Amino acid sequence: MITLLNCSLFSLGKSATRGNQDSVMPPKITGGGYIMAVADGVGSYEGAYEASQAAIKHLSNSFIEDGLNIGETFSSIKKEISKLSEDNVGFHRAATTLTFCCVNRDSLHIGHIGDTRIYVRKGKKLVQLSTDHTQHQELINEGLFTKKELKGMKGKNTLTSALSKFIDLKYQELHYPLSELVDDEEALDLYIMSDGAHYFWEKRPRFSDNTLRNPVRFASSLQKRIEKATPIDDYSLVAASFKIS
């Protein structure tokens, strides 16, 4: 049995004048579990917000009972984004990242494209489950450079995959037994952050144990940290704590 204990979110623009290209979906009951997501519209192209909204709207209208076909889900969203240019030719290059997860019975299912990240709490730290689709990460994956060697070099935030009419689908699909993720108190804590949020988390990836275990406190603390330091991009978080019994 899956019970939602608490959740929190924020989704704010880098500045009031620029607007916000991110879209979020709080935990929503679907079939025998919950689904939640963050989409980050690629701001260099017109229609970024509409693309992220299309991705979240499609997920919100999905009903998942026993299984989740992540490939079909991404293909359907790609078609929805492609349709945007039918109504507005300026949206022909509209694109978005998307990271979503479905807690379903005894498993966690993750679909991921781009550089939004999903974390799970393991003890007193957060462990990243998704892998960024960026130039830097590809160089690390290929063993050509280390993270330390790439520090300060260009390409850190350059995407190598996104949901777009003109980009071939390249996504990450992950499945975890819940038994590998829950703590001793049968709690499962999940955090999905756009790059504007996880940039500030990774600079100093620590909060008190009580804050890490409570999505409401975590969201409040991270938002304060970002705004105190001045946002570098739109910043979004969806966090939730589940009881698995």
Backbone as CSV, one residue per row, in Angstrom:
resi,resn,N_x,N_y,N_z,CA_x,CA_y,CA_z,C_x,C_y,C_z
1,MET,0.845,-1.197,0.000,0.000,0.000,0.000,0.880,1.247,0.000
2,ILE,0.498,2.230,-0.790,1.245,3.478,-0.900,0.391,4.618,-0.342
3,THR,0.944,5.348,0.620,0.248,6.484,1.217,1.103,7.730,1.078
4,LEU,0.531,8.797,0.536,1.238,10.072,0.437,1.210,10.749,1.800
5,LEU,2.397,10.958,2.391,2.482,11.566,3.713,2.467,13.085,3.640
6,ASN,3.327,13.654,2.795,3.313,15.100,2.565,4.054,15.416,1.281
7,CYS,3.828,16.600,0.772,4.494,17.018,-0.468,4.583,18.530,-0.505
8,SER,5.460,19.017,-1.365,5.612,20.453,-1.521,6.196,20.737,-2.898
9,LEU,6.013,21.951,-3.384,6.573,22.320,-4.682,6.735,23.821,-4.779
10,PHE,7.571,24.227,-5.710,7.624,25.613,-6.145,8.038,25.611,-7.608
11,SER,7.655,26.632,-8.338,8.049,26.800,-9.735,8.018,28.289,-10.037
12,LEU,9.208,28.893,-10.123,9.318,30.339,-10.232,10.291,30.726,-11.341
13,GLY,10.054,31.884,-11.944,10.909,32.355,-13.016,12.166,33.030,-12.498
14,LYS,13.180,33.048,-13.326,14.435,33.706,-12.982,14.202,35.170,-12.640
15,SER,13.282,35.787,-13.366,12.910,37.169,-13.086,11.440,37.361,-13.398
16,ALA,10.849,38.372,-12.809,9.415,38.622,-12.998,9.107,39.032,-14.433
17,THR,10.037,39.701,-15.090,9.796,40.191,-16.447,9.971,39.095,-17.496
18,ARG,10.852,38.127,-17.225,11.149,37.080,-18.207,10.059,36.014,-18.273
19,GLY,9.363,35.780,-17.177,8.380,34.704,-17.128,9.040,33.397,-16.753
20,ASN,8.248,32.345,-16.647,8.724,31.037,-16.208,8.432,29.996,-17.279
21,GLN,9.467,29.293,-17.754,9.301,28.284,-18.793,9.091,26.885,-18.212
22,ASP,9.232,26.743,-16.884,9.057,25.437,-16.237,7.578,25.130,-16.017
23,SER,7.246,23.837,-15.956,5.912,23.383,-15.576,6.075,22.181,-14.643
24,VAL,5.182,22.065,-13.687,5.319,20.990,-12.698,3.995,20.266,-12.493
25,MET,4.097,19.038,-12.027,2.915,18.267,-11.661,3.131,17.664,-10.282
26,PRO,2.340,18.063,-9.288,2.465,17.473,-7.953,2.024,16.019,-7.984
27,PRO,2.305,15.261,-6.944,1.894,13.849,-6.917,0.401,13.695,-7.193
28,LYS,0.092,12.843,-8.141,-1.301,12.617,-8.530,-1.584,11.117,-8.512
29,ILE,-2.725,10.758,-7.944,-3.106,9.353,-7.895,-3.366,8.852,-9.310
30,THR,-2.782,7.733,-9.651,-3.025,7.111,-10.947,-2.987,5.604,-10.773
31,GLY,-4.094,4.961,-10.979,-4.143,3.518,-10.778,-3.836,3.164,-9.344
32,GLY,-2.843,2.308,-9.157,-2.486,1.875,-7.809,-1.343,2.648,-7.200
33,GLY,-1.029,3.850,-7.727,0.094,4.598,-7.192,-0.008,6.082,-7.448
34,TYR,1.170,6.718,-7.581,1.237,8.159,-7.797,2.227,8.472,-8.910
35,ILE,1.980,9.590,-9.594,2.909,10.068,-10.614,3.170,11.549,-10.356
36,MET,4.416,12.018,-10.567,4.785,13.416,-10.382,5.862,13.767,-11.397
37,ALA,6.012,15.068,-11.718,6.915,15.426,-12.815,7.342,16.885,-12.768
38,VAL,8.466,17.163,-13.456,8.934,18.526,-13.709,9.393,18.596,-15.168
39,ALA,8.931,19.621,-15.892,9.349,19.861,-17.272,9.957,21.254,-17.350
40,ASP,11.075,21.364,-18.023,11.792,22.638,-18.141,11.855,23.024,-19.617
41,GLY,11.019,23.978,-20.027,11.010,24.421,-21.414,12.354,25.007,-21.823
42,VAL,12.837,24.623,-22.995,14.130,25.109,-23.476,13.952,26.561,-23.909
43,GLY,14.439,27.468,-23.065,14.126,28.884,-23.200,14.708,29.580,-24.405
44,SER,15.643,28.958,-25.097,16.237,29.607,-26.268,15.316,29.550,-27.481
45,TYR,14.226,28.803,-27.381,13.289,28.687,-28.501,11.906,29.182,-28.115
46,GLU,11.223,29.808,-29.060,9.853,30.259,-28.830,8.958,29.042,-28.624
47,GLY,8.021,29.155,-27.691,7.122,28.049,-27.399,7.639,27.131,-26.308
48,ALA,8.689,27.549,-25.591,9.264,26.708,-24.541,8.242,26.406,-23.443
49,TYR,7.534,27.440,-23.012,6.534,27.244,-21.963,5.409,26.338,-22.450
50,GLU,4.962,26.568,-23.667,3.882,25.741,-24.214,4.306,24.276,-24.330
51,ALA,5.586,24.041,-24.651,6.089,22.669,-24.746,6.102,21.994,-23.385
52,SER,6.570,22.709,-22.364,6.597,22.111,-21.020,5.182,21.873,-20.506
53,GLN,4.267,22.780,-20.834,2.872,22.598,-20.441,2.242,21.391,-21.136
54,ALA,2.566,21.201,-22.424,2.023,20.066,-23.169,2.485,18.753,-22.559
55,ALA,3.741,18.704,-22.120,4.267,17.492,-21.508,3.545,17.169,-20.206
56,ILE,3.370,18.179,-19.363,2.702,17.966,-18.077,1.221,17.638,-18.270
57,LYS,0.583,18.305,-19.206,-0.842,18.045,-19.470,-1.052,16.605,-19.913
58,HIS,-0.164,16.101,-20.776,-0.298,14.722,-21.245,-0.160,13.744,-20.079
59,LEU,0.837,13.959,-19.233,1.020,13.076,-18.078,-0.165,13.155,-17.132
60,SER,-0.676,14.352,-16.934,-1.794,14.538,-16.017,-3.047,13.816,-16.490
61,ASN,-3.191,13.678,-17.807,-4.363,13.006,-18.371,-4.160,11.499,-18.529
62,SER,-2.967,11.026,-18.193,-2.678,9.595,-18.323,-3.215,8.840,-17.116
63,PHE,-3.623,7.622,-17.353,-4.057,6.753,-16.253,-3.232,5.477,-16.318
64,ILE,-2.488,5.232,-15.274,-1.577,4.088,-15.251,-2.056,3.094,-14.208
65,GLU,-2.398,1.913,-14.639,-2.911,0.898,-13.723,-1.804,-0.044,-13.274
66,ASP,-1.365,-0.918,-14.147,-0.370,-1.919,-13.763,1.023,-1.632,-14.316
67,GLY,1.086,-1.135,-15.531,2.391,-0.909,-16.154,2.505,0.482,-16.734
68,LEU,3.736,0.894,-16.994,3.994,2.193,-17.563,4.954,2.012,-18.730
69,ASN,4.476,2.260,-19.946,5.336,2.171,-21.109,5.969,3.543,-21.328
70,ILE,7.186,3.695,-20.839,7.847,4.993,-20.861,8.140,5.444,-22.291
71,GLY,8.550,4.532,-23.151,8.829,4.879,-24.536,7.603,5.422,-25.242
72,GLU,6.468,4.759,-25.068,5.223,5.219,-25.695,4.791,6.569,-25.123
73,THR,5.018,6.751,-23.827,4.664,8.021,-23.193,5.448,9.162,-23.809
74,PHE,6.753,8.993,-23.962,7.572,10.038,-24.571,7.195,10.266,-26.035
75,SER,6.906,9.199,-26.758,6.514,9.343,-28.165,5.229,10.148,-28.298
76,SER,4.276,9.901,-27.416,3.004,10.623,-27.448,3.203,12.093,-27.122
77,ILE,4.060,12.378,-26.152,4.315,13.776,-25.788,5.035,14.496,-26.929
78,LYS,5.966,13.817,-27.567,6.677,14.403,-28.716,5.674,14.806,-29.808
79,LYS,4.664,13.969,-30.048,3.644,14.285,-31.045,2.838,15.513,-30.629
80,GLU,2.538,15.617,-29.327,1.787,16.775,-28.833,2.581,18.060,-29.034
81,ILE,3.886,17.995,-28.784,4.734,19.175,-28.964,4.843,19.525,-30.448
82,SER,4.896,18.516,-31.302,4.960,18.754,-32.743,3.719,19.483,-33.243
83,LYS,2.581,19.212,-32.608,1.318,19.835,-33.018,1.275,21.336,-32.708
84,LEU,2.129,21.781,-31.788,2.100,23.195,-31.394,2.332,24.116,-32.590
85,SER,3.198,23.689,-33.522,3.517,24.530,-34.674,2.372,24.592,-35.682
86,GLU,1.371,23.711,-35.547,0.216,23.765,-36.440,-0.628,25.000,-36.164
87,ASP,-0.639,25.426,-34.892,-1.404,26.608,-34.503,-0.556,27.875,-34.496
88,ASN,0.764,27.700,-34.339,1.661,28.851,-34.303,2.988,28.445,-34.940
89,VAL,3.267,28.934,-36.135,4.472,28.522,-36.854,5.741,28.919,-36.103
90,GLY,5.620,29.891,-35.204,6.773,30.319,-34.421,7.219,29.285,-33.411
91,PHE,6.357,28.280,-33.177,6.666,27.250,-32.190,7.325,26.012,-32.824
92,HIS,7.815,26.123,-34.046,8.288,24.920,-34.742,9.524,24.311,-34.081
93,ARG,10.251,25.078,-33.286,11.398,24.527,-32.569,11.165,24.444,-31.063
94,ALA,9.920,24.498,-30.643,9.591,24.397,-29.218,10.127,23.088,-28.647
95,ALA,10.714,23.160,-27.450,11.330,21.976,-26.850,11.263,22.063,-25.327
96,THR,11.340,20.905,-24.696,11.319,20.857,-23.237,12.069,19.629,-22.733
97,THR,12.584,19.727,-21.541,13.070,18.547,-20.840,11.881,17.969,-20.074
98,LEU,12.015,16.771,-19.597,10.944,16.167,-18.791,11.514,15.034,-17.945
99,THR,11.228,15.098,-16.663,11.562,13.993,-15.762,10.315,13.674,-14.942
100,PHE,9.892,12.425,-14.993,8.722,12.024,-14.220,8.976,10.677,-13.557
101,CYS,8.227,10.418,-12.509,8.341,9.115,-11.852,6.959,8.646,-11.442
102,CYS,6.818,7.346,-11.427,5.570,6.710,-11.027,5.875,5.696,-9.932
103,VAL,5.307,5.927,-8.755,5.420,4.976,-7.646,4.214,4.066,-7.768
104,ASN,4.463,2.816,-8.124,3.369,1.925,-8.492,3.543,0.561,-7.828
105,ARG,2.722,0.290,-6.837,2.782,-0.978,-6.118,4.140,-1.188,-5.464
106,ASP,4.985,-2.034,-6.036,6.255,-2.329,-5.380,7.454,-1.768,-6.126
107,SER,7.228,-0.829,-7.084,8.330,-0.340,-7.906,8.261,1.169,-8.123
108,LEU,9.438,1.742,-8.422,9.531,3.127,-8.852,9.958,3.123,-10.311
109,HIS,9.179,3.780,-11.172,9.470,3.853,-12.596,9.805,5.300,-12.957
110,ILE,10.908,5.502,-13.673,11.375,6.846,-14.004,11.546,7.002,-15.514
111,GLY,11.037,8.113,-16.038,11.276,8.494,-17.421,11.992,9.832,-17.423
112,HIS,13.059,9.954,-18.206,13.902,11.157,-18.094,14.489,11.566,-19.441
113,ILE,14.338,12.854,-19.771,14.987,13.468,-20.932,15.468,14.851,-20.519
114,GLY,16.757,15.117,-20.705,17.273,16.453,-20.434,18.128,16.541,-19.182
115,ASP,18.074,17.698,-18.506,18.933,17.915,-17.342,18.160,18.223,-16.067
116,THR,16.846,18.010,-16.076,16.110,17.990,-14.818,16.526,16.714,-14.093
117,ARG,16.555,16.730,-12.764,17.062,15.576,-12.024,16.052,15.044,-11.007
118,ILE,16.114,13.739,-10.782,15.338,13.120,-9.720,16.297,12.514,-8.704
119,TYR,15.998,12.777,-7.430,16.795,12.273,-6.319,15.913,11.451,-5.379
120,VAL,16.543,10.521,-4.669,15.879,9.805,-3.595,16.714,10.004,-2.333
121,ARG,16.049,10.147,-1.202,16.800,10.285,0.047,17.296,8.917,0.508
122,LYS,18.587,8.870,0.789,19.203,7.667,1.344,19.901,8.095,2.623
123,GLY,19.285,7.809,3.751,19.857,8.245,5.017,19.871,9.751,5.111
124,LYS,21.066,10.331,5.269,21.197,11.769,5.447,21.690,12.478,4.184
125,LYS,21.476,11.871,3.022,21.881,12.518,1.780,20.894,12.181,0.667
126,LEU,20.946,12.957,-0.404,20.130,12.687,-1.578,21.001,12.029,-2.635
127,VAL,20.483,10.986,-3.255,21.201,10.256,-4.294,20.518,10.519,-5.629
128,GLN,21.270,10.997,-6.610,20.723,11.273,-7.939,20.477,9.964,-8.677
129,LEU,19.261,9.796,-9.199,18.896,8.581,-9.921,18.992,8.762,-11.435
130,SER,18.685,9.933,-11.940,18.737,10.193,-13.384,20.136,10.643,-13.792
131,THR,20.400,10.591,-15.097,21.683,11.039,-15.646,21.426,12.179,-16.628
132,ASP,22.138,13.281,-16.467,21.926,14.456,-17.322,22.236,14.154,-18.784
133,HIS,21.417,14.700,-19.665,21.694,14.655,-21.095,22.345,15.986,-21.483
134,THR,23.628,16.128,-21.149,24.391,17.339,-21.454,25.730,16.947,-22.061
135,GLN,26.393,17.908,-22.688,27.694,17.645,-23.297,28.712,17.190,-22.254
136,HIS,28.719,17.842,-21.103,29.678,17.463,-20.064,29.448,16.027,-19.604
137,GLN,28.191,15.667,-19.369,27.906,14.330,-18.871,28.282,13.261,-19.897
138,GLU,28.090,13.546,-21.170,28.470,12.577,-22.209,29.982,12.359,-22.232
139,LEU,30.738,13.419,-22.032,32.198,13.293,-21.983,32.639,12.472,-20.769
140,ILE,31.914,12.646,-19.663,32.205,11.861,-18.464,31.834,10.396,-18.691
141,ASN,30.684,10.168,-19.307,30.229,8.796,-19.566,31.197,8.037,-20.466
142,GLU,31.783,8.762,-21.425,32.712,8.130,-22.365,34.118,7.976,-21.796
143,GLY,34.308,8.466,-20.572,35.604,8.326,-19.923,36.683,9.252,-20.454
144,LEU,36.274,10.303,-21.173,37.253,11.220,-21.764,37.728,12.272,-20.766
145,PHE,36.842,12.657,-19.836,37.189,13.647,-18.826,36.529,13.251,-17.506
146,THR,37.066,13.770,-16.422,36.420,13.637,-15.117,35.607,14.901,-14.860
147,LYS,34.721,14.834,-13.894,33.914,16.005,-13.537,34.807,17.164,-13.127
148,LYS,35.886,16.860,-12.411,36.817,17.890,-11.960,37.521,18.541,-13.140
149,GLU,37.919,17.742,-14.129,38.625,18.266,-15.300,37.734,19.180,-16.147
150,LEU,36.423,18.919,-16.129,35.497,19.714,-16.945,35.059,21.003,-16.269
151,LYS,35.393,21.140,-15.003,34.966,22.325,-14.267,35.487,23.585,-14.946
152,GLY,34.582,24.506,-15.253,34.960,25.758,-15.894,34.951,25.711,-17.404
153,MET,34.814,24.517,-17.991,34.791,24.396,-19.449,33.377,24.592,-19.975
154,LYS,33.265,25.033,-21.226,31.961,25.251,-21.848,31.238,23.925,-22.086
155,GLY,29.899,23.997,-22.152,29.102,22.819,-22.466,28.398,22.193,-21.291
156,LYS,28.619,22.729,-20.089,28.022,22.131,-18.893,26.503,22.057,-18.997
157,ASN,25.880,23.125,-19.521,24.419,23.183,-19.597,23.890,22.993,-21.011
158,THR,24.746,22.562,-21.925,24.304,22.345,-23.301,23.625,20.986,-23.421
159,LEU,22.337,20.997,-23.736,21.561,19.762,-23.806,21.925,18.929,-25.029
160,THR,21.895,17.622,-24.851,22.092,16.708,-25.975,20.803,15.957,-26.298
161,SER,19.769,16.194,-25.511,18.469,15.553,-25.772,17.360,16.392,-25.157
162,ALA,16.216,16.423,-25.828,15.035,17.123,-25.332,13.833,16.635,-26.129
163,LEU,12.656,16.950,-25.655,11.436,16.622,-26.390,11.148,17.739,-27.373
164,SER,11.265,17.442,-28.657,11.112,18.450,-29.699,10.714,17.770,-30.996
165,LYS,10.068,18.527,-31.852,9.670,18.027,-33.166,10.876,17.581,-33.984
166,PHE,12.026,18.255,-33.802,13.187,18.029,-34.661,14.295,17.205,-34.019
167,ILE,14.085,16.695,-32.825,15.126,15.926,-32.143,14.659,14.477,-31.978
168,ASP,15.489,13.543,-32.407,15.161,12.132,-32.226,15.071,11.803,-30.745
169,LEU,14.134,10.921,-30.410,13.944,10.550,-29.010,15.177,9.849,-28.442
170,LYS,15.673,10.394,-27.363,16.765,9.769,-26.613,16.427,9.966,-25.145
171,TYR,16.050,8.905,-24.493,15.568,9.041,-23.121,16.180,7.982,-22.217
172,GLN,16.049,8.224,-20.931,16.508,7.268,-19.927,15.293,6.652,-19.255
173,GLU,15.316,5.350,-19.134,14.236,4.606,-18.488,14.828,3.805,-17.338
174,LEU,14.285,4.007,-16.139,14.812,3.354,-14.945,13.676,2.711,-14.157
175,HIS,13.977,1.569,-13.555,13.010,0.877,-12.704,13.731,0.377,-11.456
176,TYR,13.149,0.662,-10.297,13.742,0.237,-9.030,12.697,-0.453,-8.160
177,PRO,13.044,-1.580,-7.549,12.155,-2.145,-6.533,12.097,-1.186,-5.350
178,LEU,10.920,-0.968,-4.803,10.805,-0.048,-3.676,11.608,-0.520,-2.476
179,SER,11.827,-1.821,-2.387,12.602,-2.368,-1.267,14.027,-1.820,-1.243
180,GLU,14.536,-1.354,-2.404,15.895,-0.807,-2.469,15.940,0.673,-2.072
181,LEU,14.772,1.315,-1.978,14.742,2.763,-1.804,14.143,3.235,-0.486
182,VAL,13.275,2.442,0.126,12.628,2.882,1.366,13.601,2.799,2.531
183,ASP,13.375,3.621,3.563,14.234,3.591,4.738,13.679,2.613,5.779
184,ASP,14.284,2.601,6.947,13.875,1.659,7.991,12.473,1.928,8.513
185,GLU,11.967,3.139,8.281,10.620,3.491,8.721,9.606,3.350,7.589
186,GLU,10.013,2.668,6.507,9.167,2.425,5.332,8.761,3.709,4.619
187,ALA,9.631,4.725,4.683,9.369,6.003,4.008,10.179,6.078,2.713
188,LEU,9.576,6.653,1.684,10.223,6.893,0.402,10.127,8.387,0.109
189,ASP,11.277,9.067,0.060,11.309,10.508,-0.165,11.931,10.800,-1.529
190,LEU,11.165,11.465,-2.400,11.602,11.747,-3.769,11.610,13.244,-4.040
191,TYR,12.609,13.687,-4.810,12.768,15.095,-5.137,13.093,15.236,-6.621
192,ILE,12.283,15.989,-7.366,12.570,16.281,-8.774,12.849,17.777,-8.894
193,MET,14.012,18.127,-9.463,14.420,19.532,-9.559,14.829,19.888,-10.980
194,SER,14.399,21.050,-11.441,14.925,21.578,-12.705,16.348,22.057,-12.454
195,ASP,17.089,22.348,-13.533,18.502,22.696,-13.361,18.688,23.987,-12.577
196,GLY,17.708,24.889,-12.652,17.803,26.124,-11.881,17.698,25.906,-10.393
197,ALA,17.172,24.751,-9.990,17.078,24.408,-8.566,18.249,23.521,-8.135
198,HIS,18.542,22.454,-8.932,19.594,21.544,-8.456,20.986,22.158,-8.550
199,TYR,21.145,23.242,-9.334,22.425,23.944,-9.352,22.789,24.419,-7.949
200,PHE,21.813,24.976,-7.232,22.074,25.486,-5.885,22.111,24.374,-4.844
201,TRP,21.390,23.291,-5.104,21.490,22.156,-4.185,22.878,21.532,-4.265
202,GLU,23.385,21.329,-5.459,24.678,20.669,-5.636,25.851,21.524,-5.150
203,LYS,25.695,22.837,-5.108,26.762,23.687,-4.589,27.017,23.411,-3.112
204,ARG,25.959,23.048,-2.397,26.093,22.706,-0.975,25.011,21.673,-0.651
205,PRO,25.247,20.394,-1.017,24.196,19.364,-0.913,23.987,18.833,0.501
206,ARG,23.506,19.699,1.345,23.218,19.257,2.711,22.191,20.175,3.378
207,PHE,21.328,19.555,4.134,20.401,20.200,5.050,20.393,19.332,6.302
208,SER,19.726,19.772,7.335,19.613,18.950,8.538,18.817,17.688,8.222
209,ASP,18.984,16.668,9.030,18.266,15.409,8.819,16.763,15.629,8.838
210,ASN,16.278,16.475,9.748,14.840,16.749,9.832,14.324,17.442,8.573
211,THR,15.147,18.292,7.961,14.749,18.980,6.729,14.730,18.018,5.552
212,LEU,15.740,17.140,5.460,15.792,16.165,4.368,14.608,15.210,4.407
213,ARG,14.126,14.899,5.590,13.036,13.940,5.740,11.654,14.564,5.569
214,ASN,11.611,15.870,5.367,10.323,16.552,5.266,10.301,17.431,4.014
215,PRO,9.606,17.004,2.947,9.573,17.772,1.704,9.131,19.219,1.863
216,VAL,8.241,19.495,2.815,7.779,20.867,3.023,8.931,21.731,3.526
217,ARG,9.670,21.236,4.507,10.817,21.979,5.027,11.915,22.087,3.979
218,PHE,12.132,21.003,3.234,13.165,21.006,2.199,12.873,22.073,1.151
219,ALA,11.630,22.108,0.664,11.254,23.069,-0.371,11.438,24.498,0.121
220,SER,11.009,24.766,1.337,11.138,26.102,1.892,12.604,26.515,2.020
221,SER,13.439,25.593,2.505,14.855,25.894,2.711,15.582,26.092,1.389
222,LEU,15.271,25.251,0.384,15.944,25.381,-0.907,15.518,26.658,-1.616
223,GLN,14.246,26.991,-1.553,13.773,28.218,-2.187,14.454,29.442,-1.577
224,LYS,14.584,29.462,-0.262,15.257,30.576,0.402,16.720,30.661,-0.019
225,ARG,17.380,29.499,-0.147,18.782,29.477,-0.560,18.949,30.060,-1.962
226,ILE,18.066,29.652,-2.882,18.150,30.131,-4.269,17.934,31.631,-4.343
227,GLU,16.913,32.121,-3.668,16.560,33.535,-3.777,17.547,34.428,-3.045
228,LYS,18.178,33.894,-2.027,19.214,34.659,-1.331,20.447,34.816,-2.218
229,ALA,20.738,33.793,-3.028,21.930,33.811,-3.874,21.681,34.450,-5.241
230,THR,20.431,34.703,-5.602,19.995,35.214,-6.904,19.890,34.076,-7.921
231,PRO,18.686,33.806,-8.427,18.469,32.703,-9.382,19.287,32.870,-10.652
232,ILE,19.755,31.738,-11.207,20.486,31.755,-12.479,19.589,31.326,-13.633
233,ASP,18.422,30.756,-13.299,17.483,30.245,-14.301,16.146,30.059,-13.609
234,ASP,15.096,29.716,-14.371,13.843,29.328,-13.740,14.135,28.155,-12.812
235,TYR,13.430,28.089,-11.686,13.753,27.046,-10.702,12.477,26.385,-10.170
236,SER,12.479,25.058,-10.248,11.293,24.288,-9.872,11.670,23.053,-9.071
237,LEU,10.780,22.673,-8.182,10.953,21.482,-7.352,9.595,20.852,-7.092
238,VAL,9.521,19.537,-7.206,8.387,18.765,-6.702,8.966,17.717,-5.778
239,ALA,8.532,17.720,-4.530,9.060,16.802,-3.530,7.907,16.093,-2.827
240,ALA,8.109,14.829,-2.505,7.044,14.072,-1.849,7.622,12.958,-0.978
241,SER,6.901,12.679,0.077,7.260,11.594,0.985,6.102,10.591,1.013
242,PHE,6.420,9.317,0.799,5.409,8.268,0.762,5.675,7.235,1.863
243,LYS,4.611,6.656,2.369,4.708,5.527,3.289,4.408,4.276,2.493
244,ILE,5.344,3.323,2.527,5.181,2.068,1.781,4.954,0.946,2.774
245,SER,3.797,0.317,2.708,3.490,-0.744,3.688,2.767,-1.908,2.996
